[in-house]
Amino acid sequence: MGKETAVIVTSEALETRRLKDGSLSGEGLLGLVKTSLEDDKAEDIVVIDLSGKTSFADSMVIASGRSQRHVGAMAEHLREKLKHAGVKSPSIEGAERCDWVLIDGGDMIIHLFRPEVRAFYNLEKMWGMDLPEPERSSAGL
């Protein structure tokens, strides 16, 4: 399994998914997060539907960055985009080291990892999914 492709959501499509208070709906917010991660070259993006499984979030997004700097940049970009989308005070945990960064996006939790840290914790398995196989270059085979 290679790198998953995020759905590109245009700003026009996002506007149609705004709630009465001006914030994005669940689908619009998920599209925003996936587009941001894709734009930032996140690897192995996985979305886990948590609705009906837990009360703290409706979905969880897990992605990998190539380095601590990459993970930190993705987290900061997401924080700014979530704030602009109407998420009140999106908080970030783990930004000091950027091995594993957790972003609370309201109804969505986003985990950003360095690949070896992601493999160690394997959150996908905890939620009943398999960890994606890393992309392999044809030159290395």
ChimeraX commands (.cxc) that place a marker at each C-alpha (Angstrom):
marker #1 position 0.00,0.00,0.00 radius 0.5
marker #1 position 1.52,3.31,-1.04 radius 0.5
marker #1 position 0.93,6.88,-0.12 radius 0.5
marker #1 position -2.78,7.62,0.10 radius 0.5
marker #1 position -4.04,10.53,-1.92 radius 0.5
marker #1 position -6.01,13.19,-0.12 radius 0.5
marker #1 position -9.11,14.62,-1.74 radius 0.5
marker #1 position -8.47,18.15,-2.94 radius 0.5
marker #1 position -11.23,20.41,-1.71 radius 0.5
marker #1 position -11.54,23.84,-3.31 radius 0.5
marker #1 position -12.36,26.92,-1.25 radius 0.5
marker #1 position -15.74,27.09,-3.03 radius 0.5
marker #1 position -16.61,23.58,-1.84 radius 0.5
marker #1 position -15.48,24.43,1.69 radius 0.5
marker #1 position -17.69,27.52,1.76 radius 0.5
marker #1 position -20.78,25.38,1.09 radius 0.5
marker #1 position -19.98,23.29,4.14 radius 0.5
marker #1 position -19.92,26.13,6.65 radius 0.5
marker #1 position -22.22,26.02,9.64 radius 0.5
marker #1 position -24.39,28.91,10.83 radius 0.5
marker #1 position -21.62,30.12,13.17 radius 0.5
marker #1 position -19.20,30.32,10.22 radius 0.5
marker #1 position -17.11,27.28,11.17 radius 0.5
marker #1 position -16.63,24.34,8.83 radius 0.5
marker #1 position -18.72,21.20,9.14 radius 0.5
marker #1 position -17.08,17.82,9.79 radius 0.5
marker #1 position -16.67,16.97,6.09 radius 0.5
marker #1 position -15.37,20.43,5.23 radius 0.5
marker #1 position -12.92,20.33,8.12 radius 0.5
marker #1 position -11.69,16.89,7.13 radius 0.5
marker #1 position -11.18,18.10,3.56 radius 0.5
marker #1 position -9.25,21.11,4.83 radius 0.5
marker #1 position -6.97,18.93,6.98 radius 0.5
marker #1 position -6.33,16.40,4.22 radius 0.5
marker #1 position -5.62,19.15,1.67 radius 0.5
marker #1 position -3.22,20.89,4.05 radius 0.5
marker #1 position -1.34,17.66,4.73 radius 0.5
marker #1 position -1.18,16.82,1.03 radius 0.5
marker #1 position 0.11,20.32,0.23 radius 0.5
marker #1 position 2.78,19.91,2.91 radius 0.5
marker #1 position 3.85,16.54,1.44 radius 0.5
marker #1 position 2.71,14.44,4.42 radius 0.5
marker #1 position 3.19,10.71,3.95 radius 0.5
marker #1 position 0.78,7.82,4.54 radius 0.5
marker #1 position -2.29,9.90,5.43 radius 0.5
marker #1 position -4.93,7.75,7.14 radius 0.5
marker #1 position -8.40,8.86,8.26 radius 0.5
marker #1 position -10.17,6.80,10.93 radius 0.5
marker #1 position -13.90,7.28,11.47 radius 0.5
marker #1 position -14.50,7.42,15.23 radius 0.5
marker #1 position -18.19,8.31,15.18 radius 0.5
marker #1 position -20.04,5.96,17.50 radius 0.5
marker #1 position -16.74,4.60,18.90 radius 0.5
marker #1 position -15.76,7.46,21.19 radius 0.5
marker #1 position -17.15,10.70,22.54 radius 0.5
marker #1 position -14.00,12.83,22.21 radius 0.5
marker #1 position -13.90,13.06,18.39 radius 0.5
marker #1 position -15.70,12.05,15.21 radius 0.5
marker #1 position -12.54,11.32,13.25 radius 0.5
marker #1 position -8.82,10.86,13.63 radius 0.5
marker #1 position -6.23,11.73,11.01 radius 0.5
marker #1 position -2.78,10.18,11.18 radius 0.5
marker #1 position 0.12,11.20,8.94 radius 0.5
marker #1 position 3.90,11.06,8.85 radius 0.5
marker #1 position 6.51,13.71,8.21 radius 0.5
marker #1 position 10.08,13.03,7.10 radius 0.5
marker #1 position 11.80,14.87,9.97 radius 0.5
marker #1 position 11.12,16.80,13.15 radius 0.5
marker #1 position 11.19,20.05,11.21 radius 0.5
marker #1 position 8.69,18.68,8.65 radius 0.5
marker #1 position 6.31,17.48,11.39 radius 0.5
marker #1 position 6.54,20.85,13.17 radius 0.5
marker #1 position 5.86,22.81,9.99 radius 0.5
marker #1 position 2.83,20.67,9.13 radius 0.5
marker #1 position 1.46,21.15,12.66 radius 0.5
marker #1 position 1.86,24.92,12.55 radius 0.5
marker #1 position 0.25,25.15,9.10 radius 0.5
marker #1 position -2.69,23.06,10.34 radius 0.5
marker #1 position -3.10,25.21,13.45 radius 0.5
marker #1 position -3.35,28.37,11.32 radius 0.5
marker #1 position -5.78,26.80,8.84 radius 0.5
marker #1 position -7.98,25.40,11.61 radius 0.5
marker #1 position -8.12,28.80,13.33 radius 0.5
marker #1 position -9.04,30.45,10.02 radius 0.5
marker #1 position -11.77,27.79,9.52 radius 0.5
marker #1 position -13.39,28.70,12.85 radius 0.5
marker #1 position -11.98,26.06,15.21 radius 0.5
marker #1 position -11.69,27.80,18.57 radius 0.5
marker #1 position -8.14,27.61,19.93 radius 0.5
marker #1 position -6.80,24.48,18.23 radius 0.5
marker #1 position -4.24,23.17,20.72 radius 0.5
marker #1 position -1.01,21.39,19.89 radius 0.5
marker #1 position 0.86,18.97,22.13 radius 0.5
marker #1 position 4.37,17.69,21.44 radius 0.5
marker #1 position 5.57,20.66,19.38 radius 0.5
marker #1 position 8.72,20.95,21.49 radius 0.5
marker #1 position 10.27,17.75,20.09 radius 0.5
marker #1 position 8.09,17.14,17.00 radius 0.5
marker #1 position 8.47,13.34,17.15 radius 0.5
marker #1 position 4.72,12.99,17.72 radius 0.5
marker #1 position 2.47,16.03,17.54 radius 0.5
marker #1 position -1.19,15.91,18.57 radius 0.5
marker #1 position -3.56,18.60,17.31 radius 0.5
marker #1 position -6.99,18.97,18.86 radius 0.5
marker #1 position -9.22,20.16,16.04 radius 0.5
marker #1 position -12.47,20.04,17.99 radius 0.5
marker #1 position -14.38,17.09,16.52 radius 0.5
marker #1 position -11.17,15.85,14.91 radius 0.5
marker #1 position -7.87,14.67,16.37 radius 0.5
marker #1 position -4.76,14.88,14.18 radius 0.5
marker #1 position -1.60,12.88,14.93 radius 0.5
marker #1 position 1.60,13.77,13.08 radius 0.5
marker #1 position 4.59,11.46,13.51 radius 0.5
marker #1 position 8.10,10.82,12.36 radius 0.5
marker #1 position 7.89,7.38,10.64 radius 0.5
marker #1 position 9.79,5.37,13.28 radius 0.5
marker #1 position 7.71,6.86,16.12 radius 0.5
marker #1 position 4.51,6.11,14.22 radius 0.5
marker #1 position 5.57,2.50,13.70 radius 0.5
marker #1 position 6.39,2.15,17.42 radius 0.5
marker #1 position 3.00,3.42,18.67 radius 0.5
marker #1 position 0.96,1.99,15.75 radius 0.5
marker #1 position -2.27,3.85,16.53 radius 0.5
marker #1 position -3.92,2.36,13.46 radius 0.5
marker #1 position -3.77,-1.09,15.02 radius 0.5
marker #1 position -5.32,0.21,18.24 radius 0.5
marker #1 position -8.31,1.43,16.22 radius 0.5
marker #1 position -8.57,-1.77,14.15 radius 0.5
marker #1 position -6.61,-0.73,11.06 radius 0.5
marker #1 position -3.29,-1.82,9.63 radius 0.5
marker #1 position -0.31,0.52,9.50 radius 0.5
marker #1 position 0.29,1.54,5.87 radius 0.5
marker #1 position 3.33,0.09,4.18 radius 0.5
marker #1 position 5.96,2.77,3.49 radius 0.5
marker #1 position 6.49,3.64,-0.18 radius 0.5
marker #1 position 9.40,1.85,-1.73 radius 0.5
marker #1 position 11.31,3.34,-4.60 radius 0.5
marker #1 position 11.75,1.11,-7.65 radius 0.5
marker #1 position 15.44,2.12,-7.73 radius 0.5
marker #1 position 15.99,0.49,-4.32 radius 0.5
marker #1 position 14.67,-2.91,-5.40 radius 0.5
marker link #1:1,2 radius 0.2
marker link #1:2,3 radius 0.2
marker link #1:3,4 radius 0.2
marker link #1:4,5 radius 0.2
marker link #1:5,6 radius 0.2
marker link #1:6,7 radius 0.2
marker link #1:7,8 radius 0.2
marker link #1:8,9 radius 0.2
marker link #1:9,10 radius 0.2
marker link #1:10,11 radius 0.2
marker link #1:11,12 radius 0.2
marker link #1:12,13 radius 0.2
marker link #1:13,14 radius 0.2
marker link #1:14,15 radius 0.2
marker link #1:15,16 radius 0.2
marker link #1:16,17 radius 0.2
marker link #1:17,18 radius 0.2
marker link #1:18,19 radius 0.2
marker link #1:19,20 radius 0.2
marker link #1:20,21 radius 0.2
marker link #1:21,22 radius 0.2
marker link #1:22,23 radius 0.2
marker link #1:23,24 radius 0.2
marker link #1:24,25 radius 0.2
marker link #1:25,26 radius 0.2
marker link #1:26,27 radius 0.2
marker link #1:27,28 radius 0.2
marker link #1:28,29 radius 0.2
marker link #1:29,30 radius 0.2
marker link #1:30,31 radius 0.2
marker link #1:31,32 radius 0.2
marker link #1:32,33 radius 0.2
marker link #1:33,34 radius 0.2
marker link #1:34,35 radius 0.2
marker link #1:35,36 radius 0.2
marker link #1:36,37 radius 0.2
marker link #1:37,38 radius 0.2
marker link #1:38,39 radius 0.2
marker link #1:39,40 radius 0.2
marker link #1:40,41 radius 0.2
marker link #1:41,42 radius 0.2
marker link #1:42,43 radius 0.2
marker link #1:43,44 radius 0.2
marker link #1:44,45 radius 0.2
marker link #1:45,46 radius 0.2
marker link #1:46,47 radius 0.2
marker link #1:47,48 radius 0.2
marker link #1:48,49 radius 0.2
marker link #1:49,50 radius 0.2
marker link #1:50,51 radius 0.2
marker link #1:51,52 radius 0.2
marker link #1:52,53 radius 0.2
marker link #1:53,54 radius 0.2
marker link #1:54,55 radius 0.2
marker link #1:55,56 radius 0.2
marker link #1:56,57 radius 0.2
marker link #1:57,58 radius 0.2
marker link #1:58,59 radius 0.2
marker link #1:59,60 radius 0.2
marker link #1:60,61 radius 0.2
marker link #1:61,62 radius 0.2
marker link #1:62,63 radius 0.2
marker link #1:63,64 radius 0.2
marker link #1:64,65 radius 0.2
marker link #1:65,66 radius 0.2
marker link #1:66,67 radius 0.2
marker link #1:67,68 radius 0.2
marker link #1:68,69 radius 0.2
marker link #1:69,70 radius 0.2
marker link #1:70,71 radius 0.2
marker link #1:71,72 radius 0.2
marker link #1:72,73 radius 0.2
marker link #1:73,74 radius 0.2
marker link #1:74,75 radius 0.2
marker link #1:75,76 radius 0.2
marker link #1:76,77 radius 0.2
marker link #1:77,78 radius 0.2
marker link #1:78,79 radius 0.2
marker link #1:79,80 radius 0.2
marker link #1:80,81 radius 0.2
marker link #1:81,82 radius 0.2
marker link #1:82,83 radius 0.2
marker link #1:83,84 radius 0.2
marker link #1:84,85 radius 0.2
marker link #1:85,86 radius 0.2
marker link #1:86,87 radius 0.2
marker link #1:87,88 radius 0.2
marker link #1:88,89 radius 0.2
marker link #1:89,90 radius 0.2
marker link #1:90,91 radius 0.2
marker link #1:91,92 radius 0.2
marker link #1:92,93 radius 0.2
marker link #1:93,94 radius 0.2
marker link #1:94,95 radius 0.2
marker link #1:95,96 radius 0.2
marker link #1:96,97 radius 0.2
marker link #1:97,98 radius 0.2
marker link #1:98,99 radius 0.2
marker link #1:99,100 radius 0.2
marker link #1:100,101 radius 0.2
marker link #1:101,102 radius 0.2
marker link #1:102,103 radius 0.2
marker link #1:103,104 radius 0.2
marker link #1:104,105 radius 0.2
marker link #1:105,106 radius 0.2
marker link #1:106,107 radius 0.2
marker link #1:107,108 radius 0.2
marker link #1:108,109 radius 0.2
marker link #1:109,110 radius 0.2
marker link #1:110,111 radius 0.2
marker link #1:111,112 radius 0.2
marker link #1:112,113 radius 0.2
marker link #1:113,114 radius 0.2
marker link #1:114,115 radius 0.2
marker link #1:115,116 radius 0.2
marker link #1:116,117 radius 0.2
marker link #1:117,118 radius 0.2
marker link #1:118,119 radius 0.2
marker link #1:119,120 radius 0.2
marker link #1:120,121 radius 0.2
marker link #1:121,122 radius 0.2
marker link #1:122,123 radius 0.2
marker link #1:123,124 radius 0.2
marker link #1:124,125 radius 0.2
marker link #1:125,126 radius 0.2
marker link #1:126,127 radius 0.2
marker link #1:127,128 radius 0.2
marker link #1:128,129 radius 0.2
marker link #1:129,130 radius 0.2
marker link #1:130,131 radius 0.2
marker link #1:131,132 radius 0.2
marker link #1:132,133 radius 0.2
marker link #1:133,134 radius 0.2
marker link #1:134,135 radius 0.2
marker link #1:135,136 radius 0.2
marker link #1:136,137 radius 0.2
marker link #1:137,138 radius 0.2
marker link #1:138,139 radius 0.2
marker link #1:139,140 radius 0.2
marker link #1:140,141 radius 0.2
view
